[in-house]
C-alpha cells in the first residue's frame, strides 16, 4: 500500500493516542486531547495566521483575492476571495515522506 494514499480517521487517530499513552488515557480522554490539539491549531491560524510545530511542520493561512474570469460561453464572472490553509512539512518530517 502506498503510504501517500493512506488516510487516518479520527477514530484511528484517537486509538493511536490511547496506545501511545500506555493505558493512562481512556478513548474519551484521547478524543479530548485530539479535539484540543486541533482547536488550538485552528485558533492560532485565526489569531496569527500560522501554527508551527518544529518537528512536524507549519500550517499557514493564505488569503486569496477575488478574481475575474469567463464562462465557457464567454460571460464574465467574479470568483469571491477566500482563504486556504497550506502545510509545509519540517525537514525532519520530510525525510520520512
C-alpha positions, 0 to 999 in steps of 0.5 A: 500500500502506498503510504501517500494514499493512506488516510487516518480517521479520527477514530484511528487517530484517537486509538493511536493516542490511547496506545501511545499513552500506555493505558493512562488515557481512556478513548474519551480522554484521547478524543479530548486531547485530539479535539484540543490539539486541533482547536488550538491549531485552528485558533492560532491560524485565526489569531496569527495566521500560522501554527508551527510545530518544529518537528512536524511542520507549519500550517499557514493561512493564505488569503486569496483575492477575488478574481475575474474570469469567463464562462465557457460561453464567454460571460464574465464572472467574479470568483469571491476571495477566500482563504486556504490553509497550506502545510509545509512539512519540517525537514525532519518530517520530510525525510520520512515522506 
